[in-house]
Amino acid sequence: MNVHHLELFYYVAKHGGIMPAVRNIPYGIQQPAVSAQVAELEAHLGVTLFQRRPFSLTPAGKKLFEFVQPFFSRLDAVEADLQGGQARHLRIGASVVVLRDHLPEVLQTIRKKFPTLTAGLREGHQPELENLLLQEEIDLAITIVEKKSASGIHSLPLLELPLVLLVDRKSRFTDARQLWELDKIVEPLICLPATEALCKNFQQGLAKLGVDWFPGIEVSSFDLIETYVAAGLGIGLAVAVPRSQLSPKIRALPLPGFAPVVIGALWRGKTTPLLQMVIDEAKARAKRLA
């Protein structure tokens, strides 16, 4: 059997499909190449190793995976051992703001001790990032965290961020309390998906005030919230990030009495020296920002 074909099958079986495998194979390879080479393996063996939709291993696939899994799953550990016990690759998931404004400085510091550091970066929000951790597709997430993370995930709070509303600079609203005094808020609320801790905290705060105001435009990033507010399409829900600059077209309204959100680090299992150093540096940066 072609050992490279076995390696590709290992990633497909481990991550539950060809596309998830492509995202996690530690070298560049495209989906058509993986599909073709796994098909060659099946043709060579004369069996079907897995069902494509929905994904599931066949009995033959389970038997082969049980055989190859102990070898391929330990390659990272062997590599780390040969490198002196310190792995040089780290997969990190975070929001666009963290990846763009904060992680570069953290990685620059880490590279002073780990000059050969390589990193895989994934954009996402809390629910998605926790899922990626559970699937072992990332090693560390820096994101909004809630009081209780999924089972098996370690959580370290880094920074509390107060909630704010973003309004057009020309808006008649200069204080959030002006909104609560209205019979009905007609301005669309622009926010992240309702599953985000930020949105949950906001809705809990509204409930205490006896105010109903639900999302009118749901977006995937804080940058898009600012863009849509600046375009006059509604009022945005965001957080006050230390040292960040808002667009001159936007004004932030504080939300006293609303529970802040907590930015934290999430990871699974024991920390490696590299992972621990990244966590420590993220903690130090958060302290400086606070």
N, C-alpha and C positions, 0 to 999 in steps of 0.2 A: 504493500500500500504506500501511496505517496504521503510522506510525513506532513508536508505542507497542507495537503487536503485534509488530513486529520486535525491539524491545528485550526483550520477554518471551520470545520464541523464542530470542534470544541466550543468556539466562540458563538456559533449559531445556537447550539444546544444550551449553553450557559445563559445566554441573554434572551432566548425565546424568539428567535427569528433572524432573518438575514439583515434587515435594516438596523436593528439594535446591535447586531454583531459588528457591522461596519463602523458604527459610532465608537465601539470599544476596542477594536483591533489596534494594537499600539504601533501601527505603521500604515501608510497610505494605501488603500485598496478600495476600489469602487464596487458598488452593489452587483453590477453585471458579472464582474470577475469572480466574486464570491459565489454567486448563483451557479456559474458555469463550472467552477472547480468542485463544488459540493456535488453537482450533478454527475461529474466525472467519477467521483468517489462512489456514488450510488450505482453507476453503471458498472464500475469495476467489481463491486461486491454483489451486484445483481439483486439488491434490495432497496426499498424505500426507507430512508432513515427518519424522516419526519413529515407530518402533514403541514402544509403551508398555511391554510386558513380554515379555522383558527390554528395557531401553531401548537403542535404536540408531537412528542417523540413516539415513533413506532416501537414495538418490542425490540426490533433489531437496533434502532437508534439508541434506546436505553442501554442495551447491552454494550454497544460501542462506546457510549459516553462514559459508562462506569469504568471501562478499560482505560480510556485516554485521560479522564479527568484528574487522577492523582498526579500524573506527570505534568500536564500543562498548568494546573492550578498552583504548582510549587515553583514555577520558573521565576516569578518575581522574588520569592524568598531566596532562591539560590543566587539570583543576580545580586540581591542586596548583600548576601553573605560574602560573595566574591569581591564586592566593592567595599568590604570592611564593615558590613552590617548597616549601611546607610543607603536606602533607596534614593534615587535621584529624580524620580518622576512623580508628579502629584496632579490629581484631577480635582479641579475646584469649580463649584457652582455658586453663582451669586446673581444679584440683580445687575442691570446695566450700569446703574450708578456706582455700585461697589466695584465692578470690573473696570470701569472707566476712570473713576476718580480716586480710588483708594488702593486697589490691589497692586497697581504698578509699583508704588513705593514699597509695599510689603515685599514683593518679589525681588526688588533691587537689593533690599537689605538681606534677604535670604541667600541670594547669589554670592554674597561676600564669603559665606561659609560653604555653600554648595555651588561652586562655579559651573558645574556641568548640569545644573538643574534644568529639567524640561517640565512643561506644564500643559495640561489640557484644560481649557476654560469653557464652561457651559453657562449660558444665560438662562435664568428661570426665577420663579417665585416659590414661596414656602412649600405649598403642597407638592409641586412638581419636584423640587429639590429633595424633599424627604423621600419621595418615591425613588429617585435616582440613587440615593444613599442605600436604601433597602435592596435595590437591585445591583448594588456594588458597581454602579457606572460612574460614580464620583467618590472621592475620598473625603472631601470636606465641603460643607455648604456654609456660606455666610449670608444670612437672610433674616427676615422677620421671624421670630419664634413665639410660640404660645407657651403657656405654663407647662403643658405636658406634650412632649414629642412622642412620636410613634415608638413602640416597643423596640428596644435594641439600639436606639439612637441616643448618644450622649449630647448634652446641650450645655453651652457656656454663654451666659448673657454677657454682652459687650457694651451696649449703649442704649439708653432710653431716648426715644425721640417723640416730642409732643406733636399732636395732630394740629393741622392748620387747614383752613380753606383758602383756595387760590381764586381770586377774582380779577377781572379785567381792571386795569388801572383807572378806567373811566367809570367803573361801576358805582352805583349809588350806595352800595353797601360798604361801610367803613368799619363795621363791628358785627361779629357773628350774631349777637343778640338781636339785631334788627331782623334777621331771618326768622328767629324763633317767635317773634311777635306777630308774624303774618298769619292770616287764616289758612293760607295755602302757599307753599313755595312753588312757584311756577318755573323757576330757572332749572334746567336740567343739571343733575348731579353727575359729574365726570369722575370716575374712580376705577380702581383695579377690580378684578373679579370678586364677587361677594364672599368667596371662600377665604380671602385674605384676612389675617388678623386685624389689619388696619381698618377694613370695612366693618368687621364684626364689632370692634371697639367703638366705631363711630355710631353704628346703629344702636348699640347699647346705651350710648350717651344720649341719643335722640329720644329713646324710649323713656329715659328718666325725665326728660323735659316734656314728654307728651307730644312730641313732634313726629310727623310722618314725612319722610323724604327718601325716596328710593332711587337707585341708579337710573340715569337717563342715557348715559353713554359709558360703556365698559371698555377699558383699554388695557394694554398689556404692560405698560411701563410708565414711570413717573414723567419721563420726557414727553410722552404723548399727552399726558394730562396737561402739562404746561402749554403744549402746542395748541390743544383744543380750547383751553381757556383764553389764550392770547388771540385766538381766532373768533372769540365772542360766542362760543357755542355752549357756554354754561359755566358752572362753578365747580372747581376741582377739589378733591379731597387728597391731601398729601401730608407729609411730615416735614418738620423744620429740621433740616440737616445743617449741622454746624459748618460754618465757613463756605457754604454753597451760595451761589449767586443766582437769583431769580431774573428772569427776563424783565427789562425795564417796562414792559407792557403789563406786568402782573403785580398784584399786591397780595400779601399774605395776611389772613385774619386769624389770630390765635383762637384756640378752642379750650379755654380754661374749664376744668371739671370733667373733661373727656380723658379716659385712660390712655396713656401713651403706648406706643408699640416698642417692643424690645428687639434690637438687632443682636443676633448671637451667632456663635459657631456651632455647627452640628457635625458629628462624625460617628462612625461605628467602630466597635472593637477597641483594641489597644492602639495607642499612638506610636508611630515611629519617631525617631529623632527629628526627621524632616517635618513631619506633620505637626509635632509638638512645637517646633520653632515657628512655624507659620501661625499657629494658634496664639502663641505668646506675642508675636509681633503684631498680630491683629488686635490683641488685647491692649498692647501698649499704644497703638495708633488710636484706638477708641478712647483711651484715657486722655491722650493729647487733645483729641477733638472735643471731649467733654469739658 
